Amino acid sequence: MSNNYNKGFRSVYKLSAHIVFVTKYRKKAINQEILERLNVIFKETLDKWGCQLNDFNGESDHCRLLIEFKPDVQLSKLIANLKTVSSRLIRKEYPELSNKYFYGKSSFWTGAYFVASCGGVTVEQLKAYVEKQKSPDK
């Protein structure tokens, strides 16, 4: 088996997800300083969950994360925690953002998010692999 897989007590896995967070009202509130701070916040939060941030980038109204996570991590709860922690810390450290971009409301991200699983093979490749497996003899 390849060395790039993770090993758990009773599992071998490689789980990756592509996540996108968008600012509330799609406001262009993210500058380079805030983007760098978000990178640190996401890394620290993911470390607490036993997860890893593989790639991070963003633009003025959204950011993208490529993460690896464990099978016992509920992805929706992890994402909610990432959004909550980052929003709280950014609003605390940059209080001027609330009035300038978000009409004084205590939010930074939209309520929604994008997430897609990602891996080393396409669904078509995986399907072909499964179809080629030998069935046991009767």
Secondary structure by P-SEA (a helix, b strand, c coil): ccccccccccccbbbbbbbbbbcccccccccaaaaaaaaaaaaaaaaaaccccccccccccbbbbbbccccccaaaaaaaaaaaaaaaaaaaacccccccccccccccccccbbbbbbccccaaaaaaaaaacccccc
